[in-house]
Amino acid sequence: MNTVQWTDALLLEYEPMDTVHRGFVDLLARAQAAPDDELVNTWSAVVEHTTAHFKMEDDWMRRTRFPNADNHIVQHRVVLNVLREGTALARAADYASVREMAGELAVWFAKHTQSLDAALALHMRRVQPTKVNQASPAKDSGWRDAA
């Protein structure tokens, strides 16, 4: 199985994204390492975090009129649908399928971060150069209107 691990290759030099990505990697790693009796809860935490994570990025793309927003947002929707299927599989005790899904998600995340998210981070640094501290994507989208 492909395991997720934080590396500097995932850094985008846009702190709100880097923070939420570190959180995602941590939660996915926990789910990958979880024993079967904890997989439903750890997978649910991944889904909850990712839902907020993608909402934050989708909001940024819409608000700043990011040129590649449509494609990026569609990828987010597809991945969220797959994650929700994983929740149903975990609840049905099909742990092997969820673990396989987690491995594929790790591969997808690295590619997505280094391509679509890298472009979004560059865009955000240009339109919103002030770094915004953000502890959780659910609390704040990280967007600040310019004065």
Phi and psi in degrees as a GROMACS rama.xvg file:
@    title "Ramachandran Plot"
@    xaxis  label "Phi"
@    yaxis  label "Psi"
@TYPE xy
-75.8472  123.572  ASN-2
-103.473  147.596  THR-3
-88.8682  143.05  VAL-4
-153.789  137.556  GLN-5
-71.3197  133.32  TRP-6
-137.468  161.921  THR-7
-63.6685  -18.6835  ASP-8
-64.0866  -18.0308  ALA-9
-90.7449  -7.17187  LEU-10
-69.0332  133.987  LEU-11
-114.975  -1.80338  LEU-12
60.1522  30.1972  GLU-13
-131.851  101.501  TYR-14
-52.9771  -42.514  GLU-15
-58.6656  -38.9121  PRO-16
-73.0045  -43.2686  MET-17
-60.4041  -39.475  ASP-18
-64.3013  -48.6536  THR-19
-68.6195  -33.157  VAL-20
-67.8473  -39.7563  HIS-21
-60.8214  -41.7358  ARG-22
-61.6537  -42.1371  GLY-23
-61.5061  -48.2886  PHE-24
-59.1716  -43.2832  VAL-25
-61.1817  -47.3365  ASP-26
-66.2829  -40.991  LEU-27
-65.6844  -39.7934  LEU-28
-61.4523  -40.3361  ALA-29
-62.3514  -44.003  ARG-30
-63.6711  -41.1873  ALA-31
-64.6273  -31.9681  GLN-32
-92.7461  -7.26876  ALA-33
-68.4324  140.911  ALA-34
-67.7893  161.394  PRO-35
-52.3461  -40.5649  ASP-36
-70.8368  -8.27752  ASP-37
-112.592  -2.72299  GLU-38
-66.3626  -37.7778  LEU-39
-59.0583  -47.1062  VAL-40
-68.9794  -42.3645  ASN-41
-69.8464  -37.5446  THR-42
-65.7073  -41.091  TRP-43
-60.3554  -37.5192  SER-44
-64.4752  -38.739  ALA-45
-61.9508  -46.3775  VAL-46
-63.3702  -45.012  VAL-47
-61.6522  -47.4923  GLU-48
-62.8526  -45.0187  HIS-49
-66.4816  -36.335  THR-50
-59.5956  -47.3462  THR-51
-67.8829  -40.0308  ALA-52
-58.4943  -50.4236  HIS-53
-68.3417  -36.3754  PHE-54
-60.597  -43.215  LYS-55
-58.6464  -50.4269  MET-56
-65.0946  -42.3912  GLU-57
-60.7822  -41.3563  ASP-58
-61.9092  -44.5123  ASP-59
-57.8874  -46.5259  TRP-60
-62.7796  -41.4587  MET-61
-67.7467  -45.9693  ARG-62
-66.0106  -31.8098  ARG-63
-102.262  3.17379  THR-64
55.6816  49.1712  ARG-65
-60.8512  127.282  PHE-66
-58.5636  -33.9781  PRO-67
-102.166  24.2667  ASN-68
-60.0756  -43.6721  ALA-69
-57.5759  -50.1115  ASP-70
-61.9179  -43.9788  ASN-71
-63.7067  -45.3846  HIS-72
-65.4519  -38.8154  ILE-73
-62.0823  -42.5955  VAL-74
-59.1274  -42.8792  GLN-75
-59.0514  -45.4769  HIS-76
-61.0715  -44.5256  ARG-77
-61.5272  -46.6859  VAL-78
-63.6816  -41.9576  VAL-79
-62.1132  -38.4933  LEU-80
-62.5175  -41.8213  ASN-81
-64.9472  -42.6549  VAL-82
-60.5365  -40.6328  LEU-83
-66.0868  -36.1197  ARG-84
-61.8901  -37.4334  GLU-85
-61.8179  -37.0951  GLY-86
-61.5507  -44.9932  THR-87
-62.9862  -40.567  ALA-88
-64.0418  -42.0736  LEU-89
-63.4656  -42.9073  ALA-90
-64.8774  -27.4703  ARG-91
-87.8628  7.5554  ALA-92
65.7875  26.2501  ALA-93
-92.319  67.6185  ASP-94
-66.3394  -34.9137  TYR-95
-60.9019  -41.0995  ALA-96
-66.7435  -38.9039  SER-97
-65.9876  -40.3975  VAL-98
-65.9348  -38.2394  ARG-99
-64.9592  -41.6635  GLU-100
-61.3232  -41.2817  MET-101
-62.1512  -39.6368  ALA-102
-64.9543  -41.8882  GLY-103
-67.8517  -35.2969  GLU-104
-64.1752  -37.3059  LEU-105
-61.8752  -43.2495  ALA-106
-66.1372  -47.0372  VAL-107
-59.0536  -44.1532  TRP-108
-59.8121  -44.9513  PHE-109
-60.0848  -45.1605  ALA-110
-66.575  -43.4428  LYS-111
-63.2689  -43.7114  HIS-112
-63.3221  -43.3779  THR-113
-79.6045  -6.23356  GLN-114
-119.278  -82.2693  SER-115
-63.1884  -43.8275  LEU-116
-69.7362  -33.0889  ASP-117
-62.1739  -41.7667  ALA-118
-65.6312  -40.6745  ALA-119
-65.0762  -41.7698  LEU-120
-61.296  -43.3395  ALA-121
-60.2031  -46.1972  LEU-122
-59.1484  -45.9879  HIS-123
-65.708  -37.0081  MET-124
-63.6441  -31.8401  ARG-125
-75.8207  -42.7733  ARG-126
-89.3371  -20.1901  VAL-127
-139.987  71.3668  GLN-128
-67.6808  -21.9864  PRO-129
-75.0499  126.642  THR-130
-70.0426  137.713  LYS-131
-114.392  125.726  VAL-132
-76.9854  137.81  ASN-133
-149.69  121.159  GLN-134
-86.1494  -33.2966  ALA-135
-147.299  136.352  SER-136
-65.8965  -22.8981  PRO-137
-74.076  -23.4744  ALA-138
-81.9268  -34.2976  LYS-139
-161.584  136.968  ASP-140
-74.8086  -9.77646  SER-141
84.0219  -5.56401  GLY-142
-83.4163  135.238  TRP-143
-129.607  123.052  ARG-144
-65.215  137.839  ASP-145
-69.7467  141.322  ALA-146
